[in-house]
Every structure is written in structure tokens, then in C-alpha cells.
Amino acid sequence: FMNLEYPDRCKIERATGTVDMNGIEQFTLLYDGNGLWQVEGDGQTSYDKYEYVSNPKIFIPVNNILFKVNDKVTVYAMNGRVSTYTIKQYESIFDDWFPELNDTCIWLKGGTDE
């Protein structure tokens, strides 16, 4: 069934710094699960002479993973779209009073569609 709060799926990986015998970069899996992907303009959208630039982000329902800038994020949207980004910045929230807010917001950069 679909998780209505986190309807998309995302996979977050960190480069190991090695390649396999075919020259393919190797990654360690950090997270593979539900997410809430937001691409719409949030007041930060700008026009860069040729295209509109926005600040996509994804929320995941965990707050206990230490990510790093440039970790690889692959988003599998509920509409079938697949996009790959890297982490620009993230913030994990822990709140005893409101446990439903305990999640991680990840700001994304460098998106490409597959």
C-alpha cells in the first residue's frame, strides 16, 4: 500500500572510492525506503538565462543517518519518474514533544532524469 505522508521512494548511497573490474563506481547503501519529494518552486526558484532553477528536496521518515554532502540520491517518484541528485545539505529533526516531526530534510543538487 502507498504511504500517503511519504509516497515516493528514494535510495541514498555513498561512493566507496573504488570501481569494479568494468570501471563502474561502487557505492555503499545508506538508505532505501519511503520519501516525500518536492520539486515545486518554494520562493527560491530563479531564472538562469536559459532555464528555471529550483531547489528540490526530499523528506525521509528517519533521523538517525549521518549523510554527507555529495552522497548520491536516486528518487523514484510515485508517477514513475526517476531522478538522480547529490546531497547539497541536510537537516535531521528530533522532537520528543512531536514525534511525527522526526524526519530528515535533504536539499538536492545536480538533478538528472533517467
TIMI-2910 file (N, C-alpha, C, CB; in pm, 1 decimal, decimal comma, always signed):
<rs>
+----------+----------+----------+----------+----------+----------+----------+----------+----------+----------+----------+----------+------+
!      n_x !      n_y !      n_z !     ca_x !     ca_y !     ca_z !      c_x !      c_y !      c_z !     cb_x !     cb_y !     cb_z ! resn !
+----------+----------+----------+----------+----------+----------+----------+----------+----------+----------+----------+----------+------+
!    +83,9 !   -118,5 !     +0,0 !     +0,0 !     +0,0 !     +0,0 !    +87,5 !   +123,5 !     +0,0 !    -95,0 !     +0,5 !   +120,8 !  Phe !
!    +29,9 !   +236,3 !    -39,7 !   +107,2 !   +359,2 !    -50,5 !   +107,8 !   +435,0 !    +82,1 !    +51,0 !   +447,7 !   -162,1 !  Met !
!   +224,3 !   +481,3 !   +122,2 !   +237,9 !   +565,7 !   +239,1 !   +202,2 !   +708,2 !   +194,9 !   +383,8 !   +557,5 !   +300,4 !  Asn !
!    +91,9 !   +762,7 !   +243,8 !    +44,8 !   +893,7 !   +197,2 !   +133,0 !  +1008,6 !   +241,9 !    -94,8 !   +917,6 !   +245,2 !  Leu !
!   +201,5 !   +994,1 !   +354,6 !   +290,7 !  +1100,5 !   +401,0 !   +421,7 !  +1100,8 !   +323,0 !   +318,9 !  +1084,7 !   +550,6 !  Glu !
!   +467,3 !   +982,3 !   +285,0 !   +593,1 !   +967,0 !   +210,9 !   +566,1 !   +877,2 !    +89,8 !   +707,1 !   +906,5 !   +302,4 !  Tyr !
!   +501,6 !   +930,7 !    -16,6 !   +454,5 !   +846,9 !   -127,5 !   +562,2 !   +805,8 !   -228,5 !   +346,7 !   +918,9 !   -199,7 !  Pro !
!   +678,7 !   +868,2 !   -223,8 !   +784,9 !   +837,3 !   -318,9 !   +884,7 !   +741,6 !   -252,8 !   +856,3 !   +967,6 !   -367,4 !  Asp !
!   +980,7 !   +694,9 !   -330,0 !  +1086,6 !   +609,3 !   -275,9 !  +1220,0 !   +672,5 !   -309,7 !  +1077,6 !   +463,7 !   -332,5 !  Arg !
!  +1316,2 !   +659,3 !   -220,0 !  +1449,0 !   +709,5 !   -252,5 !  +1555,5 !   +614,6 !   -200,6 !  +1469,6 !   +849,6 !   -194,5 !  Cys !
!  +1666,8 !   +617,1 !   -270,4 !  +1783,1 !   +537,8 !   -234,2 !  +1899,7 !   +634,6 !   -220,1 !  +1812,9 !   +425,5 !   -340,7 !  Lys !
!  +1969,7 !   +627,8 !   -107,6 !  +2082,4 !   +717,1 !    -82,9 !  +2206,6 !   +631,0 !    -64,4 !  +2057,2 !   +808,7 !    +42,3 !  Ile !
!  +2310,7 !   +664,7 !   -141,3 !  +2433,2 !   +586,0 !   -141,4 !  +2555,3 !   +676,6 !   -128,6 !  +2442,6 !   +501,5 !   -268,9 !  Glu !
!  +2664,3 !   +619,4 !    -78,9 !  +2791,3 !   +692,0 !    -67,2 !  +2896,5 !   +620,4 !   -150,6 !  +2837,0 !   +703,2 !    +82,0 !  Arg !
!  +2970,2 !   +695,7 !   -229,4 !  +3076,9 !   +638,6 !   -311,3 !  +3184,2 !   +578,9 !   -220,8 !  +3138,1 !   +746,0 !   -405,4 !  Ala !
!  +3231,4 !   +459,9 !   -257,9 !  +3335,4 !   +393,1 !   -178,7 !  +3475,1 !   +439,2 !   -218,8 !  +3324,7 !   +241,5 !   -194,4 !  Thr !
!  +3485,3 !   +505,7 !   -334,3 !  +3617,0 !   +546,7 !   -384,0 !  +3683,2 !   +438,1 !   -467,3 !  +3707,4 !   +583,9 !   -268,2 !  Gly !
!  +3606,3 !   +332,5 !   -499,3 !  +3660,7 !   +223,6 !   -579,7 !  +3570,6 !   +199,3 !   -699,9 !  +3675,4 !    +94,5 !   -495,6 !  Thr !
!  +3623,7 !   +126,6 !   -795,4 !  +3547,3 !    +84,8 !   -912,9 !  +3559,7 !    -66,2 !   -926,5 !  +3597,3 !   +157,2 !  -1042,6 !  Val !
!  +3461,5 !   -126,7 !   -994,5 !  +3470,9 !   -270,7 !  -1018,1 !  +3560,2 !   -296,2 !  -1139,5 !  +3329,6 !   -333,2 !  -1039,3 !  Asp !
!  +3573,6 !   -422,5 !  -1179,0 !  +3664,1 !   -456,1 !  -1289,1 !  +3618,0 !   -399,8 !  -1423,5 !  +3678,1 !   -606,1 !  -1299,7 !  Met !
!  +3492,5 !   -352,5 !  -1431,0 !  +3441,9 !   -289,5 !  -1553,5 !  +3451,6 !   -137,5 !  -1547,6 !  +3297,2 !   -330,6 !  -1577,8 !  Asn !
!  +3508,4 !    -83,4 !  -1440,5 !  +3523,8 !    +60,9 !  -1426,8 !  +3400,7 !   +131,0 !  -1373,1 !  +3559,6 !   +119,7 !  -1557,9 !  Gly !
!  +3304,2 !    +55,6 !  -1319,6 !  +3181,9 !   +113,5 !  -1265,0 !  +3205,2 !   +152,5 !  -1119,3 !  +3063,1 !    +14,0 !  -1277,1 !  Ile !
!  +3174,3 !   +277,9 !  -1086,1 !  +3193,0 !   +327,1 !   -949,9 !  +3108,6 !   +247,1 !   -851,1 !  +3157,4 !   +476,1 !   -941,5 !  Glu !
!  +3165,7 !   +215,8 !   -735,8 !  +3099,1 !   +135,5 !   -633,6 !  +3043,3 !   +225,5 !   -523,0 !  +3196,9 !    +31,5 !   -574,4 !  Gln !
!  +2928,2 !   +185,7 !   -466,5 !  +2861,0 !   +264,0 !   -363,5 !  +2822,4 !   +176,5 !   -245,7 !  +2737,3 !   +332,8 !   -420,7 !  Phe !
!  +2811,1 !   +239,1 !   -128,1 !  +2758,6 !   +175,2 !     -8,0 !  +2617,9 !   +229,8 !    +14,5 !  +2851,5 !   +201,1 !   +117,1 !  Thr !
!  +2521,0 !   +141,2 !    +36,2 !  +2381,9 !   +182,2 !    +57,9 !  +2365,0 !   +238,6 !   +198,7 !  +2285,5 !    +62,9 !    +35,7 !  Leu !
!  +2308,9 !   +360,9 !   +208,3 !  +2282,1 !   +424,6 !   +337,2 !  +2134,8 !   +420,1 !   +374,0 !  +2329,5 !   +568,2 !   +335,1 !  Leu !
!  +2047,8 !   +432,4 !   +272,7 !  +1903,2 !   +434,4 !   +296,4 !  +1832,1 !   +390,7 !   +170,2 !  +1855,0 !   +575,3 !   +340,5 !  Tyr !
!  +1729,1 !   +310,3 !   +185,2 !  +1643,2 !   +271,3 !    +73,4 !  +1503,1 !   +256,1 !   +130,8 !  +1693,2 !   +137,3 !     +3,0 !  Asp !
!  +1417,0 !   +354,0 !   +103,0 !  +1283,5 !   +349,8 !   +160,9 !  +1197,3 !   +465,0 !   +114,6 !  +1292,0 !   +350,3 !   +310,6 !  Gly !
!  +1093,3 !   +491,9 !   +190,7 !   +995,8 !   +595,2 !   +156,1 !  +1054,9 !   +735,1 !   +166,2 !   +874,2 !   +584,5 !   +246,1 !  Asn !
!   +994,6 !   +825,9 !    +88,2 !  +1034,5 !   +965,6 !    +91,5 !   +923,2 !  +1054,0 !    +38,7 !  +1162,0 !   +986,9 !    +10,7 !  Gly !
!   +935,6 !  +1181,7 !    +62,6 !   +843,2 !  +1281,9 !     +8,7 !   +926,3 !  +1380,2 !    -71,9 !   +761,9 !  +1355,3 !   +123,2 !  Leu !
!   +914,2 !  +1372,4 !   -205,2 !   +994,9 !  +1453,0 !   -296,9 !   +920,5 !  +1580,6 !   -330,9 !  +1028,8 !  +1374,1 !   -425,5 !  Trp !
!   +986,5 !  +1693,7 !   -317,3 !   +926,6 !  +1823,1 !   -351,7 !  +1016,2 !  +1894,4 !   -451,7 !   +905,3 !  +1910,9 !   -224,7 !  Gln !
!   +958,5 !  +1922,8 !   -569,0 !  +1034,3 !  +1990,2 !   -674,3 !   +978,2 !  +2127,9 !   -705,5 !  +1035,5 !  +1905,8 !   -800,2 !  Val !
!   +855,7 !  +2152,4 !   -664,1 !   +789,9 !  +2278,0 !   -698,9 !   +865,3 !  +2398,8 !   -642,5 !   +645,8 !  +2277,8 !   -647,7 !  Glu !
!   +838,1 !  +2512,7 !   -702,3 !   +901,0 !  +2635,7 !   -656,7 !   +863,0 !  +2666,9 !   -513,1 !   +862,6 !  +2751,5 !   -747,1 !  Gly !
!   +959,8 !  +2710,1 !   -436,5 !   +935,2 !  +2740,8 !   -295,1 !   +972,5 !  +2885,0 !   -263,2 !  +1014,2 !  +2645,1 !   -204,8 !  Asp !
!   +966,4 !  +2969,5 !   -365,2 !  +1008,4 !  +3107,4 !   -345,9 !  +1155,7 !  +3125,1 !   -376,4 !   +979,2 !  +3152,2 !   -204,4 !  Gly !
!  +1227,1 !  +3014,9 !   -395,1 !  +1369,8 !  +3019,1 !   -425,7 !  +1397,8 !  +2993,4 !   -573,4 !  +1443,9 !  +2917,4 !   -341,1 !  Gln !
!  +1291,1 !  +2973,6 !   -652,6 !  +1309,3 !  +2945,1 !   -794,3 !  +1361,5 !  +3070,2 !   -864,8 !  +1176,4 !  +2896,9 !   -858,7 !  Thr !
!  +1459,4 !  +3051,8 !   -952,4 !  +1516,7 !  +3164,4 !  -1026,0 !  +1528,2 !  +3128,3 !  -1173,8 !  +1655,5 !  +3203,3 !   -968,3 !  Ser !
!  +1555,3 !  +3227,5 !  -1254,1 !  +1570,4 !  +3205,4 !  -1397,3 !  +1715,8 !  +3227,4 !  -1433,5 !  +1477,4 !  +3299,2 !  -1479,6 !  Tyr !
!  +1778,9 !  +3127,8 !  -1493,8 !  +1921,5 !  +3131,4 !  -1523,9 !  +1944,8 !  +3146,3 !  -1674,3 !  +1990,5 !  +3004,5 !  -1471,6 !  Asp !
!  +1894,6 !  +3251,7 !  -1733,8 !  +1908,4 !  +3286,3 !  -1875,8 !  +1846,3 !  +3184,2 !  -1970,3 !  +2053,4 !  +3302,2 !  -1909,7 !  Lys !
!  +1856,6 !  +3056,6 !  -1940,2 !  +1807,7 !  +2952,6 !  -2030,4 !  +1703,1 !  +2860,6 !  -1968,1 !  +1922,5 !  +2870,5 !  -2078,1 !  Tyr !
!  +1697,7 !  +2854,9 !  -1836,2 !  +1607,1 !  +2761,4 !  -1770,5 !  +1573,4 !  +2809,9 !  -1630,1 !  +1669,0 !  +2620,8 !  -1765,0 !  Glu !
!  +1463,4 !  +2758,6 !  -1578,7 !  +1426,7 !  +2786,4 !  -1440,8 !  +1503,8 !  +2691,6 !  -1349,4 !  +1273,2 !  +2772,1 !  -1419,7 !  Tyr !
!  +1552,6 !  +2745,0 !  -1239,4 !  +1630,3 !  +2667,4 !  -1143,9 !  +1553,3 !  +2664,1 !  -1012,7 !  +1773,5 !  +2727,3 !  -1124,3 !  Val !
!  +1527,9 !  +2544,6 !   -961,7 !  +1456,3 !  +2533,5 !   -834,3 !  +1544,4 !  +2461,4 !   -733,1 !  +1321,0 !  +2458,4 !   -852,5 !  Ser !
!  +1494,3 !  +2448,1 !   -613,0 !  +1567,3 !  +2382,8 !   -505,5 !  +1491,4 !  +2259,5 !   -459,7 !  +1590,0 !  +2479,5 !   -387,8 !  Asn !
!  +1508,2 !  +2146,9 !   -529,8 !  +1434,9 !  +2026,6 !   -490,6 !  +1484,1 !  +1973,9 !   -356,1 !  +1448,9 !  +1918,0 !   -598,1 !  Pro !
!  +1394,4 !  +1904,3 !   -287,9 !  +1430,6 !  +1843,6 !   -159,8 !  +1349,3 !  +1716,9 !   -141,5 !  +1407,0 !  +1942,2 !    -41,6 !  Lys !
!  +1396,6 !  +1631,7 !    -52,6 !  +1323,3 !  +1510,8 !    -18,7 !  +1324,8 !  +1494,8 !   +132,3 !  +1384,2 !  +1386,0 !    -89,0 !  Ile !
!  +1210,8 !  +1454,2 !   +186,8 !  +1197,9 !  +1424,9 !   +329,2 !  +1193,9 !  +1273,7 !   +344,0 !  +1069,9 !  +1492,2 !   +391,4 !  Phe !
!  +1267,6 !  +1220,5 !   +440,7 !  +1261,8 !  +1077,4 !   +468,6 !  +1225,9 !  +1059,7 !   +616,2 !  +1398,1 !  +1006,6 !   +434,1 !  Ile !
!  +1152,2 !   +952,2 !   +650,2 !  +1099,5 !   +937,0 !   +786,6 !  +1197,7 !   +876,1 !   +886,7 !   +976,9 !   +852,6 !   +782,5 !  Pro !
!  +1325,3 !   +906,3 !   +871,0 !  +1426,1 !   +862,8 !   +967,9 !  +1514,9 !   +981,8 !  +1000,9 !  +1510,9 !   +743,1 !   +912,8 !  Val !
!  +1576,2 !   +978,1 !  +1117,4 !  +1664,0 !  +1089,4 !  +1155,9 !  +1792,5 !  +1040,4 !  +1220,7 !  +1591,3 !  +1183,4 !  +1251,2 !  Asn !
!  +1833,4 !   +916,8 !  +1190,8 !  +1949,6 !   +859,7 !  +1258,2 !  +2061,3 !   +819,3 !  +1162,4 !  +1907,5 !   +740,5 !  +1338,4 !  Asn !
!  +2067,9 !   +880,8 !  +1044,8 !  +2173,2 !   +850,8 !   +948,3 !  +2256,4 !   +976,3 !   +926,6 !  +2113,7 !   +799,3 !   +813,6 !  Ile !
!  +2387,5 !   +962,6 !   +934,3 !  +2476,9 !  +1075,8 !   +909,2 !  +2513,5 !  +1078,0 !   +761,5 !  +2605,0 !  +1067,3 !   +997,8 !  Leu !
!  +2446,9 !  +1164,2 !   +688,0 !  +2475,9 !  +1179,1 !   +546,1 !  +2593,4 !  +1274,0 !   +529,0 !  +2352,0 !  +1230,5 !   +469,0 !  Phe !
!  +2643,3 !  +1283,0 !   +406,5 !  +2749,9 !  +1377,4 !   +371,9 !  +2709,5 !  +1451,3 !   +245,3 !  +2887,0 !  +1304,4 !   +352,7 !  Lys !
!  +2759,7 !  +1572,5 !   +231,7 !  +2741,0 !  +1646,8 !   +107,3 !  +2795,5 !  +1560,3 !     -5,9 !  +2812,6 !  +1787,6 !   +112,1 !  Val !
!  +2722,4 !  +1555,6 !   -116,5 !  +2756,1 !  +1480,5 !   -237,2 !  +2724,8 !  +1331,2 !   -231,3 !  +2899,7 !  +1497,7 !   -266,1 !  Asn !
!  +2660,8 !  +1281,7 !   -122,8 !  +2607,9 !  +1145,5 !   -128,1 !  +2508,0 !  +1140,7 !   -243,0 !  +2541,0 !  +1103,1 !     +8,8 !  Asp !
!  +2498,0 !  +1026,6 !   -309,3 !  +2409,6 !  +1009,7 !   -426,5 !  +2267,3 !   +976,6 !   -381,3 !  +2463,4 !   +897,6 !   -520,5 !  Lys !
!  +2169,3 !  +1047,9 !   -437,8 !  +2028,2 !  +1026,5 !   -406,4 !  +1954,2 !   +994,2 !   -536,2 !  +1966,0 !  +1152,0 !   -335,7 !  Val !
!  +1890,1 !   +877,7 !   -540,7 !  +1805,8 !   +841,3 !   -654,3 !  +1661,6 !   +841,8 !   -605,4 !  +1845,9 !   +700,9 !   -714,3 !  Thr !
!  +1578,4 !   +921,5 !   -671,9 !  +1437,9 !   +936,0 !   -633,2 !  +1351,1 !   +862,3 !   -734,7 !  +1397,1 !  +1086,6 !   -624,0 !  Val !
!  +1263,1 !   +777,0 !   -683,0 !  +1166,1 !   +703,7 !   -764,3 !  +1029,5 !   +760,9 !   -729,3 !  +1172,6 !   +546,6 !   -738,7 !  Tyr !
!   +982,3 !   +855,2 !   -811,7 !   +856,5 !   +924,2 !   -782,6 !   +738,5 !   +831,5 !   -804,1 !   +841,8 !  +1049,1 !   -869,9 !  Ala !
!   +628,3 !   +861,4 !   -735,0 !   +509,2 !   +776,8 !   -746,8 !   +450,1 !   +779,4 !   -887,9 !   +403,7 !   +821,2 !   -646,2 !  Met !
!   +487,5 !   +880,0 !   -969,4 !   +437,1 !   +886,9 !  -1106,9 !   +528,0 !   +814,4 !  -1206,0 !   +421,4 !  +1031,8 !  -1149,1 !  Asn !
!   +633,3 !   +747,2 !  -1156,0 !   +723,1 !   +671,5 !  -1242,1 !   +851,7 !   +743,1 !  -1279,8 !   +652,0 !   +634,6 !  -1364,9 !  Gly !
!   +861,3 !   +871,6 !  -1253,0 !   +981,9 !   +947,5 !  -1286,0 !  +1096,6 !   +904,1 !  -1194,6 !   +956,4 !  +1100,4 !  -1272,9 !  Arg !
!  +1215,5 !   +890,4 !  -1251,9 !  +1335,1 !   +856,6 !  -1174,4 !  +1437,2 !   +967,0 !  -1197,2 !  +1393,1 !   +715,5 !  -1215,1 !  Val !
!  +1484,9 !  +1027,0 !  -1087,8 !  +1583,9 !  +1134,5 !  -1096,5 !  +1697,5 !  +1106,3 !   -999,5 !  +1519,4 !  +1272,5 !  -1066,5 !  Ser !
!  +1817,6 !  +1147,1 !  -1039,0 !  +1935,2 !  +1127,6 !   -955,9 !  +1995,5 !  +1263,3 !   -922,0 !  +2039,1 !  +1037,1 !  -1026,9 !  Thr !
!  +2028,3 !  +1280,4 !   -795,3 !  +2085,3 !  +1404,2 !   -743,6 !  +2204,9 !  +1371,2 !   -654,4 !  +1978,6 !  +1486,0 !   -665,2 !  Tyr !
!  +2264,8 !  +1475,2 !   -600,1 !  +2356,9 !  +1460,7 !   -488,1 !  +2307,2 !  +1551,0 !   -375,9 !  +2504,5 !  +1496,3 !   -529,4 !  Thr !
!  +2350,5 !  +1520,3 !   -255,2 !  +2308,0 !  +1598,6 !   -138,8 !  +2380,9 !  +1732,1 !   -135,8 !  +2333,6 !  +1520,7 !     -8,0 !  Ile !
!  +2302,4 !  +1836,6 !   -126,7 !  +2356,0 !  +1972,2 !   -111,6 !  +2372,3 !  +2004,5 !    +36,9 !  +2263,1 !  +2076,8 !   -180,6 !  Lys !
!  +2270,5 !  +1966,8 !   +115,8 !  +2268,0 !  +1993,5 !   +259,6 !  +2154,7 !  +1910,5 !   +318,7 !  +2249,1 !  +2147,7 !   +290,5 !  Gln !
!  +2161,8 !  +1881,9 !   +447,3 !  +2051,1 !  +1810,0 !   +511,2 !  +2036,6 !  +1853,2 !   +655,8 !  +2072,8 !  +1657,9 !   +503,2 !  Tyr !
!  +1916,8 !  +1828,2 !   +709,1 !  +1889,5 !  +1858,0 !   +849,4 !  +1799,9 !  +1747,8 !   +905,1 !  +1822,7 !  +1998,8 !   +865,9 !  Glu !
!  +1845,4 !  +1684,7 !  +1013,5 !  +1765,4 !  +1582,8 !  +1081,0 !  +1698,9 !  +1645,8 !  +1202,4 !  +1852,6 !  +1460,5 !  +1122,6 !  Ser !
!  +1573,0 !  +1609,9 !  +1223,9 !  +1495,3 !  +1669,0 !  +1332,5 !  +1458,7 !  +1561,4 !  +1433,2 !  +1368,0 !  +1738,4 !  +1278,4 !  Ile !
!  +1482,9 !  +1589,6 !  +1560,2 !  +1438,7 !  +1501,7 !  +1668,5 !  +1360,7 !  +1586,7 !  +1766,6 !  +1559,8 !  +1429,8 !  +1739,0 !  Phe !
!  +1236,4 !  +1550,2 !  +1793,0 !  +1149,2 !  +1627,7 !  +1880,6 !  +1068,4 !  +1532,6 !  +1968,0 !  +1055,3 !  +1720,1 !  +1798,3 !  Asp !
!  +1096,7 !  +1531,6 !  +2099,4 !  +1022,9 !  +1445,3 !  +2192,7 !   +875,6 !  +1482,6 !  +2200,4 !  +1084,7 !  +1453,0 !  +2331,7 !  Asp !
!   +845,5 !  +1610,9 !  +2185,9 !   +708,0 !  +1657,6 !  +2200,3 !   +621,7 !  +1624,5 !  +2079,7 !   +706,7 !  +1805,8 !  +2223,7 !  Trp !
!   +682,2 !  +1624,6 !  +1961,7 !   +608,6 !  +1598,0 !  +1837,8 !   +682,7 !  +1492,2 !  +1756,7 !   +590,4 !  +1728,4 !  +1754,4 !  Phe !
!   +671,1 !  +1364,3 !  +1795,0 !   +746,6 !  +1259,2 !  +1724,6 !   +711,6 !  +1247,1 !  +1576,7 !   +722,9 !  +1126,7 !  +1791,4 !  Pro !
!   +595,1 !  +1293,6 !  +1535,2 !   +560,0 !  +1289,0 !  +1393,5 !   +647,7 !  +1380,6 !  +1309,0 !   +414,8 !  +1326,6 !  +1375,1 !  Glu !
!   +719,1 !  +1472,0 !  +1373,2 !   +810,2 !  +1561,8 !  +1301,9 !   +951,0 !  +1504,9 !  +1290,0 !   +815,7 !  +1695,8 !  +1371,7 !  Leu !
!   +975,1 !  +1390,9 !  +1348,6 !  +1108,8 !  +1331,7 !  +1346,1 !  +1139,1 !  +1275,6 !  +1207,2 !  +1121,2 !  +1220,6 !  +1453,0 !  Asn !
!  +1208,7 !  +1353,5 !  +1128,5 !  +1247,8 !  +1310,4 !   +994,9 !  +1373,8 !  +1384,1 !   +953,3 !  +1134,2 !  +1334,7 !   +893,2 !  Asp !
!  +1412,6 !  +1365,5 !   +829,1 !  +1529,4 !  +1434,5 !   +774,4 !  +1487,6 !  +1504,3 !   +645,7 !  +1648,0 !  +1334,9 !   +748,5 !  Thr !
!  +1523,4 !  +1631,6 !   +633,8 !  +1502,1 !  +1709,3 !   +511,8 !  +1636,0 !  +1716,6 !   +439,0 !  +1445,5 !  +1853,7 !   +543,5 !  Cys !
!  +1636,9 !  +1675,1 !   +312,8 !  +1759,8 !  +1674,5 !   +233,8 !  +1741,3 !  +1766,0 !   +113,2 !  +1797,0 !  +1529,8 !   +188,6 !  Ile !
!  +1822,6 !  +1869,3 !   +105,0 !  +1822,0 !  +1957,8 !    -11,4 !  +1911,6 !  +1895,5 !   -116,9 !  +1869,9 !  +2102,8 !    +25,6 !  Trp !
!  +1864,0 !  +1895,8 !   -242,4 !  +1929,3 !  +1823,5 !   -350,7 !  +1988,9 !  +1917,6 !   -453,3 !  +1831,5 !  +1730,0 !   -417,8 !  Leu !
!  +2091,2 !  +1869,5 !   -525,7 !  +2153,5 !  +1948,6 !   -633,9 !  +2190,9 !  +1856,6 !   -748,2 !  +2279,4 !  +2025,4 !   -582,9 !  Lys !
!  +2206,8 !  +1914,3 !   -866,1 !  +2258,6 !  +1842,6 !   -981,8 !  +2168,6 !  +1734,3 !  -1035,8 !  +2387,2 !  +1783,5 !   -948,0 !  Gly !
!  +2038,3 !  +1757,8 !  -1042,3 !  +1944,8 !  +1653,9 !  -1083,5 !  +1951,0 !  +1618,0 !  -1230,5 !  +1807,9 !  +1695,8 !  -1050,7 !  Gly !
!  +1938,8 !  +1487,0 !  -1256,5 !  +1926,7 !  +1436,1 !  -1393,8 !  +1815,2 !  +1331,3 !  -1394,7 !  +2063,8 !  +1374,6 !  -1445,7 !  Thr !
!  +1741,8 !  +1324,6 !  -1503,4 !  +1637,1 !  +1223,0 !  -1519,1 !  +1694,3 !  +1103,0 !  -1592,3 !  +1514,4 !  +1280,1 !  -1595,6 !  Asp !
!  +1648,4 !   +985,3 !  -1553,4 !  +1691,7 !   +862,0 !  -1619,9 !  +1590,2 !   +821,7 !  -1725,5 !  +1710,9 !   +747,8 !  -1517,4 !  Glu !
+----------+----------+----------+----------+----------+----------+----------+----------+----------+----------+----------+----------+------+
</rs>
